[in-house]
């Protein structure tokens, strides 16, 4: 083991120096899940979105979604799929979202490589 990068699950590499992972985070109702972009060179983190952001785009109540994992598109390295499962009234419902990584992701990589 070389080093601890963060606390979360489902890490996926974006390039040689950046990855996205999912983690739990406190919120007003208890816990939420959020997708985090991490530069391994600088350990800088950027929250991309949380489960409530996804819930609002699916007309689901805040706090009723849990991000399970993310996957990159092989055709477009800035496009990824988010898989989420429902909670409470949406238990046993599964959701798939698409999201575009921010355009400045390449700039973040350049900064971390300098």
Biopython code that builds the backbone (N, CA, C, O; Angstrom):
import numpy as np
from Bio.PDB.StructureBuilder import StructureBuilder

atoms = [
    (1, "UNK", "N", (0.860, -1.177, 0.000)),
    (1, "UNK", "CA", (0.000, 0.000, 0.000)),
    (1, "UNK", "C", (0.894, 1.225, 0.000)),
    (1, "UNK", "O", (1.810, 1.350, 0.814)),
    (2, "UNK", "N", (0.607, 2.137, -0.940)),
    (2, "UNK", "CA", (1.459, 3.322, -1.059)),
    (2, "UNK", "C", (0.938, 4.492, -0.253)),
    (2, "UNK", "O", (1.686, 5.099, 0.514)),
    (3, "UNK", "N", (-0.356, 4.825, -0.417)),
    (3, "UNK", "CA", (-0.887, 5.964, 0.325)),
    (3, "UNK", "C", (-2.410, 5.952, 0.299)),
    (3, "UNK", "O", (-3.029, 5.343, -0.573)),
    (4, "UNK", "N", (-2.989, 6.626, 1.259)),
    (4, "UNK", "CA", (-4.435, 6.805, 1.331)),
    (4, "UNK", "C", (-4.803, 7.990, 0.457)),
    (4, "UNK", "O", (-4.254, 9.079, 0.629)),
    (5, "UNK", "N", (-5.726, 7.795, -0.482)),
    (5, "UNK", "CA", (-6.150, 8.883, -1.365)),
    (5, "UNK", "C", (-7.399, 9.583, -0.863)),
    (5, "UNK", "O", (-7.559, 10.786, -1.067)),
    (6, "UNK", "N", (-8.278, 8.853, -0.214)),
    (6, "UNK", "CA", (-9.531, 9.438, 0.259)),
    (6, "UNK", "C", (-10.358, 8.374, 0.945)),
    (6, "UNK", "O", (-9.935, 7.222, 1.050)),
    (7, "UNK", "N", (-11.528, 8.751, 1.409)),
    (7, "UNK", "CA", (-12.431, 7.788, 2.029)),
    (7, "UNK", "C", (-13.701, 7.743, 1.192)),
    (7, "UNK", "O", (-14.454, 8.715, 1.145)),
    (8, "UNK", "N", (-13.929, 6.646, 0.552)),
    (8, "UNK", "CA", (-15.087, 6.501, -0.308)),
    (8, "UNK", "C", (-15.050, 5.166, -1.012)),
    (8, "UNK", "O", (-14.397, 4.224, -0.563)),
    (9, "UNK", "N", (-15.767, 5.098, -2.133)),
    (9, "UNK", "CA", (-15.850, 3.842, -2.875)),
    (9, "UNK", "C", (-16.023, 4.139, -4.354)),
    (9, "UNK", "O", (-16.280, 5.278, -4.746)),
    (10, "UNK", "N", (-15.879, 3.104, -5.171)),
    (10, "UNK", "CA", (-16.015, 3.165, -6.619)),
    (10, "UNK", "C", (-15.098, 4.200, -7.261)),
    (10, "UNK", "O", (-15.582, 5.076, -7.978)),
    (11, "UNK", "N", (-13.781, 4.126, -7.026)),
    (11, "UNK", "CA", (-12.878, 5.059, -7.700)),
    (11, "UNK", "C", (-12.694, 4.667, -9.165)),
    (11, "UNK", "O", (-12.549, 3.488, -9.487)),
    (12, "UNK", "N", (-12.700, 5.668, -10.049)),
    (12, "UNK", "CA", (-12.396, 5.436, -11.460)),
    (12, "UNK", "C", (-11.412, 6.501, -11.918)),
    (12, "UNK", "O", (-11.558, 7.680, -11.594)),
    (13, "UNK", "N", (-10.418, 6.077, -12.665)),
    (13, "UNK", "CA", (-9.407, 7.000, -13.163)),
    (13, "UNK", "C", (-9.962, 7.789, -14.333)),
    (13, "UNK", "O", (-10.610, 7.228, -15.216)),
    (14, "UNK", "N", (-9.709, 9.097, -14.340)),
    (14, "UNK", "CA", (-10.056, 9.972, -15.449)),
    (14, "UNK", "C", (-8.842, 10.095, -16.374)),
    (14, "UNK", "O", (-8.977, 10.056, -17.597)),
    (15, "UNK", "N", (-7.672, 10.241, -15.785)),
    (15, "UNK", "CA", (-6.413, 10.295, -16.514)),
    (15, "UNK", "C", (-5.324, 9.834, -15.544)),
    (15, "UNK", "O", (-5.633, 9.230, -14.516)),
    (16, "UNK", "N", (-4.081, 10.103, -15.850)),
    (16, "UNK", "CA", (-2.982, 9.622, -15.001)),
    (16, "UNK", "C", (-2.949, 10.242, -13.616)),
    (16, "UNK", "O", (-2.367, 9.665, -12.697)),
    (17, "UNK", "N", (-3.573, 11.422, -13.447)),
    (17, "UNK", "CA", (-3.463, 12.136, -12.185)),
    (17, "UNK", "C", (-4.788, 12.447, -11.503)),
    (17, "UNK", "O", (-4.797, 13.050, -10.430)),
    (18, "UNK", "N", (-5.907, 12.049, -12.102)),
    (18, "UNK", "CA", (-7.207, 12.405, -11.532)),
    (18, "UNK", "C", (-8.139, 11.202, -11.510)),
    (18, "UNK", "O", (-8.105, 10.342, -12.391)),
    (19, "UNK", "N", (-8.957, 11.170, -10.494)),
    (19, "UNK", "CA", (-9.963, 10.127, -10.400)),
    (19, "UNK", "C", (-11.239, 10.702, -9.818)),
    (19, "UNK", "O", (-11.238, 11.761, -9.191)),
    (20, "UNK", "N", (-12.318, 9.984, -10.038)),
    (20, "UNK", "CA", (-13.605, 10.312, -9.430)),
    (20, "UNK", "C", (-13.936, 9.166, -8.494)),
    (20, "UNK", "O", (-13.721, 8.000, -8.826)),
    (21, "UNK", "N", (-14.456, 9.498, -7.334)),
    (21, "UNK", "CA", (-14.949, 8.464, -6.434)),
    (21, "UNK", "C", (-16.213, 8.967, -5.749)),
    (21, "UNK", "O", (-16.529, 10.156, -5.795)),
    (22, "UNK", "N", (-16.922, 8.055, -5.122)),
    (22, "UNK", "CA", (-18.163, 8.371, -4.414)),
    (22, "UNK", "C", (-17.879, 8.257, -2.923)),
    (22, "UNK", "O", (-17.161, 7.361, -2.481)),
    (23, "UNK", "N", (-18.454, 9.177, -2.155)),
    (23, "UNK", "CA", (-18.262, 9.117, -0.699)),
    (23, "UNK", "C", (-19.537, 9.554, 0.018)),
    (23, "UNK", "O", (-20.406, 10.208, -0.557)),
    (24, "UNK", "N", (-19.617, 9.178, 1.264)),
    (24, "UNK", "CA", (-20.694, 9.654, 2.128)),
    (24, "UNK", "C", (-20.312, 11.020, 2.676)),
    (24, "UNK", "O", (-19.137, 11.301, 2.910)),
    (25, "UNK", "N", (-21.317, 11.868, 2.878)),
    (25, "UNK", "CA", (-21.080, 13.192, 3.448)),
    (25, "UNK", "C", (-22.292, 13.575, 4.290)),
    (25, "UNK", "O", (-23.419, 13.217, 3.948)),
    (26, "UNK", "N", (-22.075, 14.291, 5.378)),
    (26, "UNK", "CA", (-23.216, 14.725, 6.193)),
    (26, "UNK", "C", (-24.031, 15.776, 5.456)),
    (26, "UNK", "O", (-23.489, 16.580, 4.698)),
    (27, "UNK", "N", (-25.331, 15.759, 5.683)),
    (27, "UNK", "CA", (-26.201, 16.828, 5.178)),
    (27, "UNK", "C", (-27.293, 17.079, 6.206)),
    (27, "UNK", "O", (-27.272, 16.500, 7.292)),
    (28, "UNK", "N", (-28.237, 17.933, 5.871)),
    (28, "UNK", "CA", (-29.265, 18.349, 6.825)),
    (28, "UNK", "C", (-30.129, 17.182, 7.317)),
    (28, "UNK", "O", (-30.658, 17.230, 8.428)),
    (29, "UNK", "N", (-30.272, 16.134, 6.493)),
    (29, "UNK", "CA", (-31.132, 15.011, 6.861)),
    (29, "UNK", "C", (-30.346, 13.825, 7.407)),
    (29, "UNK", "O", (-30.940, 12.807, 7.761)),
    (30, "UNK", "N", (-29.049, 13.937, 7.480)),
    (30, "UNK", "CA", (-28.229, 12.829, 7.967)),
    (30, "UNK", "C", (-27.022, 12.624, 7.073)),
    (30, "UNK", "O", (-25.977, 13.244, 7.271)),
    (31, "UNK", "N", (-27.174, 11.734, 6.068)),
    (31, "UNK", "CA", (-26.075, 11.453, 5.150)),
    (31, "UNK", "C", (-26.536, 11.593, 3.710)),
    (31, "UNK", "O", (-27.701, 11.363, 3.387)),
    (32, "UNK", "N", (-25.616, 11.970, 2.866)),
    (32, "UNK", "CA", (-25.829, 11.988, 1.426)),
    (32, "UNK", "C", (-24.625, 11.318, 0.785)),
    (32, "UNK", "O", (-23.633, 11.034, 1.457)),
    (33, "UNK", "N", (-24.711, 11.068, -0.498)),
    (33, "UNK", "CA", (-23.551, 10.597, -1.243)),
    (33, "UNK", "C", (-23.188, 11.681, -2.245)),
    (33, "UNK", "O", (-24.053, 12.398, -2.750)),
    (34, "UNK", "N", (-21.890, 11.787, -2.524)),
    (34, "UNK", "CA", (-21.438, 12.789, -3.474)),
    (34, "UNK", "C", (-20.321, 12.216, -4.328)),
    (34, "UNK", "O", (-19.547, 11.368, -3.883)),
    (35, "UNK", "N", (-20.251, 12.697, -5.567)),
    (35, "UNK", "CA", (-19.170, 12.322, -6.477)),
    (35, "UNK", "C", (-18.089, 13.384, -6.376)),
    (35, "UNK", "O", (-18.365, 14.581, -6.461)),
    (36, "UNK", "N", (-16.864, 12.933, -6.193)),
    (36, "UNK", "CA", (-15.739, 13.830, -5.949)),
    (36, "UNK", "C", (-14.660, 13.603, -7.007)),
    (36, "UNK", "O", (-14.291, 12.467, -7.306)),
    (37, "UNK", "N", (-14.168, 14.694, -7.559)),
    (37, "UNK", "CA", (-13.019, 14.656, -8.458)),
    (37, "UNK", "C", (-11.781, 14.912, -7.608)),
    (37, "UNK", "O", (-11.726, 15.900, -6.876)),
    (38, "UNK", "N", (-10.799, 14.042, -7.698)),
    (38, "UNK", "CA", (-9.588, 14.145, -6.883)),
    (38, "UNK", "C", (-8.356, 14.191, -7.766)),
    (38, "UNK", "O", (-8.183, 13.347, -8.646)),
    (39, "UNK", "N", (-7.504, 15.173, -7.533)),
    (39, "UNK", "CA", (-6.192, 15.215, -8.165)),
    (39, "UNK", "C", (-5.230, 14.466, -7.247)),
    (39, "UNK", "O", (-5.035, 14.870, -6.100)),
    (40, "UNK", "N", (-4.635, 13.397, -7.727)),
    (40, "UNK", "CA", (-3.712, 12.633, -6.887)),
    (40, "UNK", "C", (-2.382, 13.352, -6.711)),
    (40, "UNK", "O", (-1.657, 13.095, -5.750)),
    (41, "UNK", "N", (-2.061, 14.251, -7.634)),
    (41, "UNK", "CA", (-0.796, 14.993, -7.536)),
    (41, "UNK", "C", (-0.843, 16.053, -6.442)),
    (41, "UNK", "O", (0.144, 16.272, -5.740)),
    (42, "UNK", "N", (-2.002, 16.717, -6.295)),
    (42, "UNK", "CA", (-2.106, 17.812, -5.325)),
    (42, "UNK", "C", (-3.036, 17.493, -4.165)),
    (42, "UNK", "O", (-3.088, 18.252, -3.197)),
    (43, "UNK", "N", (-3.763, 16.399, -4.240)),
    (43, "UNK", "CA", (-4.830, 15.993, -3.307)),
    (43, "UNK", "C", (-5.980, 17.005, -3.260)),
    (43, "UNK", "O", (-6.786, 16.988, -2.330)),
    (44, "UNK", "N", (-6.052, 17.893, -4.272)),
    (44, "UNK", "CA", (-7.170, 18.835, -4.374)),
    (44, "UNK", "C", (-8.434, 18.057, -4.734)),
    (44, "UNK", "O", (-8.414, 17.202, -5.619)),
    (45, "UNK", "N", (-9.537, 18.361, -4.041)),
    (45, "UNK", "CA", (-10.819, 17.717, -4.298)),
    (45, "UNK", "C", (-11.832, 18.739, -4.793)),
    (45, "UNK", "O", (-11.818, 19.901, -4.388)),
    (46, "UNK", "N", (-12.707, 18.282, -5.674)),
    (46, "UNK", "CA", (-13.797, 19.121, -6.167)),
    (46, "UNK", "C", (-15.061, 18.263, -6.180)),
    (46, "UNK", "O", (-15.106, 17.221, -6.834)),
    (47, "UNK", "N", (-16.086, 18.711, -5.452)),
    (47, "UNK", "CA", (-17.347, 17.978, -5.458)),
    (47, "UNK", "C", (-18.060, 18.278, -6.771)),
    (47, "UNK", "O", (-18.324, 19.437, -7.093)),
    (48, "UNK", "N", (-18.368, 17.233, -7.522)),
    (48, "UNK", "CA", (-19.031, 17.388, -8.811)),
    (48, "UNK", "C", (-20.544, 17.519, -8.645)),
    (48, "UNK", "O", (-21.165, 18.376, -9.274)),
    (49, "UNK", "N", (-21.131, 16.684, -7.809)),
    (49, "UNK", "CA", (-22.572, 16.707, -7.532)),
    (49, "UNK", "C", (-22.835, 15.769, -6.366)),
    (49, "UNK", "O", (-21.981, 14.964, -5.995)),
    (50, "UNK", "N", (-24.031, 15.885, -5.793)),
    (50, "UNK", "CA", (-24.423, 14.948, -4.738)),
    (50, "UNK", "C", (-25.743, 14.275, -5.119)),
    (50, "UNK", "O", (-26.335, 14.584, -6.154)),
    (51, "UNK", "N", (-26.186, 13.367, -4.283)),
    (51, "UNK", "CA", (-27.397, 12.604, -4.598)),
    (51, "UNK", "C", (-28.638, 13.488, -4.680)),
    (51, "UNK", "O", (-29.571, 13.163, -5.416)),
    (52, "UNK", "N", (-28.670, 14.599, -3.940)),
    (52, "UNK", "CA", (-29.825, 15.506, -4.037)),
    (52, "UNK", "C", (-29.865, 16.213, -5.390)),
    (52, "UNK", "O", (-30.946, 16.500, -5.903)),
    (53, "UNK", "N", (-28.699, 16.496, -5.974)),
    (53, "UNK", "CA", (-28.668, 17.064, -7.326)),
    (53, "UNK", "C", (-29.312, 16.098, -8.316)),
    (53, "UNK", "O", (-30.082, 16.507, -9.184)),
    (54, "UNK", "N", (-28.994, 14.825, -8.179)),
    (54, "UNK", "CA", (-29.596, 13.815, -9.055)),
    (54, "UNK", "C", (-31.088, 13.688, -8.792)),
    (54, "UNK", "O", (-31.884, 13.581, -9.725)),
    (55, "UNK", "N", (-31.464, 13.700, -7.515)),
    (55, "UNK", "CA", (-32.881, 13.560, -7.164)),
    (55, "UNK", "C", (-33.713, 14.659, -7.803)),
    (55, "UNK", "O", (-34.811, 14.398, -8.295)),
    (56, "UNK", "N", (-33.205, 15.878, -7.800)),
    (56, "UNK", "CA", (-33.979, 16.979, -8.361)),
    (56, "UNK", "C", (-34.180, 16.814, -9.866)),
    (56, "UNK", "O", (-35.213, 17.220, -10.398)),
    (57, "UNK", "N", (-33.203, 16.223, -10.558)),
    (57, "UNK", "CA", (-33.360, 16.033, -11.996)),
    (57, "UNK", "C", (-34.268, 14.853, -12.330)),
    (57, "UNK", "O", (-34.689, 14.705, -13.477)),
    (58, "UNK", "N", (-34.574, 14.012, -11.342)),
    (58, "UNK", "CA", (-35.445, 12.860, -11.568)),
    (58, "UNK", "C", (-36.806, 13.024, -10.899)),
    (58, "UNK", "O", (-37.590, 12.076, -10.850)),
    (59, "UNK", "N", (-37.091, 14.215, -10.385)),
    (59, "UNK", "CA", (-38.350, 14.476, -9.675)),
    (59, "UNK", "C", (-38.542, 13.504, -8.504)),
    (59, "UNK", "O", (-39.637, 12.996, -8.265)),
    (60, "UNK", "N", (-37.461, 13.271, -7.800)),
    (60, "UNK", "CA", (-37.459, 12.420, -6.610)),
    (60, "UNK", "C", (-37.161, 13.323, -5.421)),
    (60, "UNK", "O", (-36.382, 14.269, -5.539)),
    (61, "UNK", "N", (-37.764, 13.044, -4.296)),
    (61, "UNK", "CA", (-37.544, 13.864, -3.106)),
    (61, "UNK", "C", (-36.077, 13.837, -2.677)),
    (61, "UNK", "O", (-35.412, 12.806, -2.773)),
    (62, "UNK", "N", (-35.585, 14.979, -2.202)),
    (62, "UNK", "CA", (-34.222, 15.061, -1.677)),
    (62, "UNK", "C", (-34.056, 14.026, -0.573)),
    (62, "UNK", "O", (-34.950, 13.833, 0.252)),
    (63, "UNK", "N", (-32.925, 13.374, -0.566)),
    (63, "UNK", "CA", (-32.650, 12.352, 0.441)),
    (63, "UNK", "C", (-33.149, 10.970, 0.060)),
    (63, "UNK", "O", (-32.977, 10.019, 0.823)),
    (64, "UNK", "N", (-33.772, 10.844, -1.122)),
    (64, "UNK", "CA", (-34.330, 9.546, -1.529)),
    (64, "UNK", "C", (-33.500, 8.819, -2.578)),
    (64, "UNK", "O", (-33.955, 7.825, -3.145)),
    (65, "UNK", "N", (-32.286, 9.302, -2.844)),
    (65, "UNK", "CA", (-31.391, 8.608, -3.779)),
    (65, "UNK", "C", (-30.036, 8.376, -3.127)),
    (65, "UNK", "O", (-29.599, 9.143, -2.269)),
    (66, "UNK", "N", (-29.394, 7.316, -3.549)),
    (66, "UNK", "CA", (-28.068, 6.939, -3.076)),
    (66, "UNK", "C", (-27.214, 6.628, -4.308)),
    (66, "UNK", "O", (-27.550, 5.727, -5.076)),
    (67, "UNK", "N", (-26.130, 7.353, -4.502)),
    (67, "UNK", "CA", (-25.229, 7.077, -5.624)),
    (67, "UNK", "C", (-24.494, 5.778, -5.330)),
    (67, "UNK", "O", (-23.840, 5.644, -4.296)),
    (68, "UNK", "N", (-24.605, 4.840, -6.231)),
    (68, "UNK", "CA", (-23.930, 3.559, -6.058)),
    (68, "UNK", "C", (-22.587, 3.531, -6.758)),
    (68, "UNK", "O", (-21.579, 3.163, -6.155)),
    (69, "UNK", "N", (-22.564, 3.918, -8.030)),
    (69, "UNK", "CA", (-21.287, 3.962, -8.722)),
    (69, "UNK", "C", (-21.375, 4.810, -9.979)),
    (69, "UNK", "O", (-22.459, 5.164, -10.442)),
    (70, "UNK", "N", (-20.202, 5.125, -10.518)),
    (70, "UNK", "CA", (-20.088, 5.895, -11.748)),
    (70, "UNK", "C", (-19.197, 5.114, -12.716)),
    (70, "UNK", "O", (-18.352, 4.320, -12.304)),
    (71, "UNK", "N", (-19.407, 5.357, -14.002)),
    (71, "UNK", "CA", (-18.605, 4.700, -15.038)),
    (71, "UNK", "C", (-18.357, 5.691, -16.166)),
    (71, "UNK", "O", (-19.242, 6.467, -16.528)),
    (72, "UNK", "N", (-17.167, 5.662, -16.710)),
    (72, "UNK", "CA", (-16.822, 6.539, -17.828)),
    (72, "UNK", "C", (-17.309, 5.963, -19.145)),
    (72, "UNK", "O", (-17.357, 4.746, -19.322)),
    (73, "UNK", "N", (-17.666, 6.837, -20.060)),
    (73, "UNK", "CA", (-18.018, 6.436, -21.415)),
    (73, "UNK", "C", (-16.736, 6.126, -22.178)),
    (73, "UNK", "O", (-15.808, 6.934, -22.161)),
    (74, "UNK", "N", (-16.661, 4.991, -22.839)),
    (74, "UNK", "CA", (-15.457, 4.713, -23.637)),
    (74, "UNK", "C", (-15.370, 5.619, -24.870)),
    (74, "UNK", "O", (-14.282, 5.819, -25.408)),
    (75, "UNK", "N", (-16.495, 6.163, -25.318)),
    (75, "UNK", "CA", (-16.509, 7.013, -26.506)),
    (75, "UNK", "C", (-16.175, 8.471, -26.198)),
    (75, "UNK", "O", (-15.647, 9.180, -27.055)),
    (76, "UNK", "N", (-16.480, 8.923, -24.983)),
    (76, "UNK", "CA", (-16.275, 10.320, -24.614)),
    (76, "UNK", "C", (-15.709, 10.357, -23.194)),
    (76, "UNK", "O", (-16.449, 10.119, -22.240)),
    (77, "UNK", "N", (-14.421, 10.648, -23.031)),
    (77, "UNK", "CA", (-13.805, 10.599, -21.694)),
    (77, "UNK", "C", (-14.320, 11.647, -20.715)),
    (77, "UNK", "O", (-13.993, 11.585, -19.530)),
    (78, "UNK", "N", (-15.120, 12.610, -21.181)),
    (78, "UNK", "CA", (-15.693, 13.597, -20.269)),
    (78, "UNK", "C", (-17.158, 13.293, -19.940)),
    (78, "UNK", "O", (-17.800, 14.053, -19.214)),
    (79, "UNK", "N", (-17.681, 12.202, -20.463)),
    (79, "UNK", "CA", (-19.068, 11.813, -20.200)),
    (79, "UNK", "C", (-19.062, 10.560, -19.333)),
    (79, "UNK", "O", (-18.328, 9.609, -19.601)),
    (80, "UNK", "N", (-19.878, 10.571, -18.302)),
    (80, "UNK", "CA", (-19.964, 9.366, -17.496)),
    (80, "UNK", "C", (-21.398, 9.062, -17.097)),
    (80, "UNK", "O", (-22.278, 9.922, -17.151)),
    (81, "UNK", "N", (-21.607, 7.826, -16.699)),
    (81, "UNK", "CA", (-22.904, 7.349, -16.236)),
    (81, "UNK", "C", (-22.881, 7.270, -14.724)),
    (81, "UNK", "O", (-21.873, 6.895, -14.125)),
    (82, "UNK", "N", (-23.995, 7.626, -14.115)),
    (82, "UNK", "CA", (-24.143, 7.534, -12.669)),
    (82, "UNK", "C", (-25.288, 6.568, -12.395)),
    (82, "UNK", "O", (-26.382, 6.718, -12.940)),
    (83, "UNK", "N", (-25.034, 5.596, -11.563)),
    (83, "UNK", "CA", (-26.049, 4.629, -11.177)),
    (83, "UNK", "C", (-26.454, 4.924, -9.737)),
    (83, "UNK", "O", (-25.607, 5.016, -8.849)),
    (84, "UNK", "N", (-27.745, 5.070, -9.521)),
    (84, "UNK", "CA", (-28.247, 5.393, -8.178)),
    (84, "UNK", "C", (-29.431, 4.498, -7.853)),
    (84, "UNK", "O", (-30.175, 4.082, -8.740)),
    (85, "UNK", "N", (-29.590, 4.214, -6.590)),
    (85, "UNK", "CA", (-30.763, 3.448, -6.162)),
    (85, "UNK", "C", (-31.614, 4.321, -5.252)),
    (85, "UNK", "O", (-31.121, 5.223, -4.574)),
    (86, "UNK", "N", (-32.903, 4.022, -5.260)),
    (86, "UNK", "CA", (-33.839, 4.800, -4.479)),
    (86, "UNK", "C", (-33.911, 4.346, -3.030)),
    (86, "UNK", "O", (-33.602, 3.201, -2.699)),
    (87, "UNK", "N", (-34.321, 5.259, -2.189)),
    (87, "UNK", "CA", (-34.537, 4.992, -0.771)),
    (87, "UNK", "C", (-35.969, 5.388, -0.423)),
    (87, "UNK", "O", (-36.629, 6.082, -1.196)),
    (88, "UNK", "N", (-36.442, 4.954, 0.723)),
    (88, "UNK", "CA", (-37.753, 5.343, 1.240)),
    (88, "UNK", "C", (-38.857, 4.995, 0.241)),
    (88, "UNK", "O", (-39.031, 3.821, -0.086)),
    (89, "UNK", "N", (-39.599, 5.975, -0.248)),
    (89, "UNK", "CA", (-40.693, 5.719, -1.192)),
    (89, "UNK", "C", (-40.205, 5.168, -2.525)),
    (89, "UNK", "O", (-41.001, 4.646, -3.306)),
    (90, "UNK", "N", (-38.914, 5.277, -2.793)),
    (90, "UNK", "CA", (-38.357, 4.820, -4.065)),
    (90, "UNK", "C", (-37.501, 3.570, -3.902)),
    (90, "UNK", "O", (-36.718, 3.235, -4.791)),
    (91, "UNK", "N", (-37.642, 2.884, -2.780)),
    (91, "UNK", "CA", (-36.906, 1.645, -2.555)),
    (91, "UNK", "C", (-37.206, 0.690, -3.710)),
    (91, "UNK", "O", (-38.337, 0.635, -4.193)),
    (92, "UNK", "N", (-36.223, -0.039, -4.141)),
    (92, "UNK", "CA", (-36.314, -0.993, -5.267)),
    (92, "UNK", "C", (-36.426, -0.302, -6.619)),
    (92, "UNK", "O", (-36.709, -0.968, -7.615)),
    (93, "UNK", "N", (-36.213, 1.006, -6.690)),
    (93, "UNK", "CA", (-36.152, 1.718, -7.956)),
    (93, "UNK", "C", (-34.679, 2.036, -8.229)),
    (93, "UNK", "O", (-33.927, 2.403, -7.326)),
    (94, "UNK", "N", (-34.295, 1.888, -9.485)),
    (94, "UNK", "CA", (-32.917, 2.162, -9.871)),
    (94, "UNK", "C", (-32.915, 3.223, -10.960)),
    (94, "UNK", "O", (-33.790, 3.238, -11.826)),
    (95, "UNK", "N", (-31.945, 4.094, -10.913)),
    (95, "UNK", "CA", (-31.871, 5.236, -11.816)),
    (95, "UNK", "C", (-30.495, 5.271, -12.477)),
    (95, "UNK", "O", (-29.485, 4.925, -11.863)),
    (96, "UNK", "N", (-30.475, 5.695, -13.739)),
    (96, "UNK", "CA", (-29.222, 5.880, -14.467)),
    (96, "UNK", "C", (-29.233, 7.305, -15.020)),
    (96, "UNK", "O", (-30.179, 7.719, -15.690)),
    (97, "UNK", "N", (-28.178, 8.035, -14.730)),
    (97, "UNK", "CA", (-28.034, 9.413, -15.167)),
    (97, "UNK", "C", (-26.778, 9.539, -16.022)),
    (97, "UNK", "O", (-25.865, 8.719, -15.922)),
    (98, "UNK", "N", (-26.739, 10.551, -16.846)),
    (98, "UNK", "CA", (-25.497, 10.916, -17.529)),
    (98, "UNK", "C", (-25.053, 12.266, -16.987)),
    (98, "UNK", "O", (-25.872, 13.073, -16.548)),
    (99, "UNK", "N", (-23.772, 12.494, -17.023)),
    (99, "UNK", "CA", (-23.225, 13.778, -16.591)),
    (99, "UNK", "C", (-21.973, 14.060, -17.394)),
    (99, "UNK", "O", (-21.233, 13.153, -17.774)),
    (100, "UNK", "N", (-21.758, 15.329, -17.639)),
    (100, "UNK", "CA", (-20.570, 15.772, -18.355)),
    (100, "UNK", "C", (-19.586, 16.324, -17.337)),
    (100, "UNK", "O", (-19.951, 17.144, -16.495)),
    (101, "UNK", "N", (-18.360, 15.882, -17.413)),
    (101, "UNK", "CA", (-17.338, 16.444, -16.539)),
    (101, "UNK", "C", (-17.111, 17.901, -16.920)),
    (101, "UNK", "O", (-17.293, 18.268, -18.081)),
    (102, "UNK", "N", (-16.717, 18.736, -15.964)),
    (102, "UNK", "CA", (-16.482, 20.150, -16.277)),
    (102, "UNK", "C", (-15.366, 20.310, -17.303)),
    (102, "UNK", "O", (-14.407, 19.538, -17.328)),
    (103, "UNK", "N", (-15.511, 21.321, -18.141)),
    (103, "UNK", "CA", (-14.522, 21.577, -19.196)),
    (103, "UNK", "C", (-13.137, 21.858, -18.619)),
    (103, "UNK", "O", (-12.130, 21.603, -19.278)),
    (104, "UNK", "N", (-13.078, 22.382, -17.394)),
    (104, "UNK", "CA", (-11.778, 22.725, -16.805)),
    (104, "UNK", "C", (-11.058, 21.516, -16.206)),
    (104, "UNK", "O", (-10.015, 21.679, -15.573)),
    (105, "UNK", "N", (-11.588, 20.319, -16.391)),
    (105, "UNK", "CA", (-10.923, 19.140, -15.833)),
    (105, "UNK", "C", (-9.528, 18.977, -16.404)),
    (105, "UNK", "O", (-8.609, 18.589, -15.683)),
    (106, "UNK", "N", (-9.351, 19.271, -17.704)),
    (106, "UNK", "CA", (-8.034, 19.176, -18.304)),
    (106, "UNK", "C", (-7.105, 20.243, -17.741)),
    (106, "UNK", "O", (-5.908, 20.002, -17.585)),
    (107, "UNK", "N", (-7.648, 21.426, -17.433)),
    (107, "UNK", "CA", (-6.839, 22.472, -16.822)),
    (107, "UNK", "C", (-6.384, 22.047, -15.427)),
    (107, "UNK", "O", (-5.258, 22.337, -15.021)),
    (108, "UNK", "N", (-7.262, 21.360, -14.697)),
    (108, "UNK", "CA", (-6.876, 20.877, -13.368)),
    (108, "UNK", "C", (-5.724, 19.889, -13.505)),
    (108, "UNK", "O", (-4.803, 19.898, -12.689)),
    (109, "UNK", "N", (-5.766, 19.035, -14.529)),
    (109, "UNK", "CA", (-4.689, 18.066, -14.730)),
    (109, "UNK", "C", (-3.379, 18.773, -15.065)),
    (109, "UNK", "O", (-2.318, 18.376, -14.583)),
    (110, "UNK", "N", (-3.449, 19.825, -15.895)),
    (110, "UNK", "CA", (-2.249, 20.565, -16.248)),
    (110, "UNK", "C", (-1.630, 21.230, -15.034)),
    (110, "UNK", "O", (-0.408, 21.254, -14.889)),
    (111, "UNK", "N", (-2.468, 21.771, -14.160)),
    (111, "UNK", "CA", (-1.978, 22.421, -12.939)),
    (111, "UNK", "C", (-1.304, 21.380, -12.038)),
    (111, "UNK", "O", (-0.248, 21.643, -11.464)),
    (112, "UNK", "N", (-1.917, 20.201, -11.918)),
    (112, "UNK", "CA", (-1.342, 19.187, -11.037)),
    (112, "UNK", "C", (-0.070, 18.580, -11.623)),
    (112, "UNK", "O", (0.731, 18.008, -10.883)),
    (113, "UNK", "N", (0.133, 18.692, -12.938)),
    (113, "UNK", "CA", (1.353, 18.180, -13.562)),
    (113, "UNK", "C", (2.493, 19.196, -13.544)),
    (113, "UNK", "O", (3.635, 18.838, -13.832)),
    (114, "UNK", "N", (2.207, 20.463, -13.209)),
    (114, "UNK", "CA", (3.248, 21.505, -13.235)),
    (114, "UNK", "C", (4.165, 21.411, -12.040)),
    (114, "UNK", "O", (5.092, 22.211, -11.909)),
]
sb = StructureBuilder()
sb.init_structure("model")
sb.init_model(0)
sb.init_chain("A")
sb.init_seg("    ")
for serial, (resi, resn, name, xyz) in enumerate(atoms, 1):
    if name == "N":
        sb.init_residue(resn, " ", resi, " ")
    sb.init_atom(name, np.array(xyz, "f"), 0.0, 1.0, " ", f" {name:<3s}", serial, name[0])
structure = sb.get_structure()
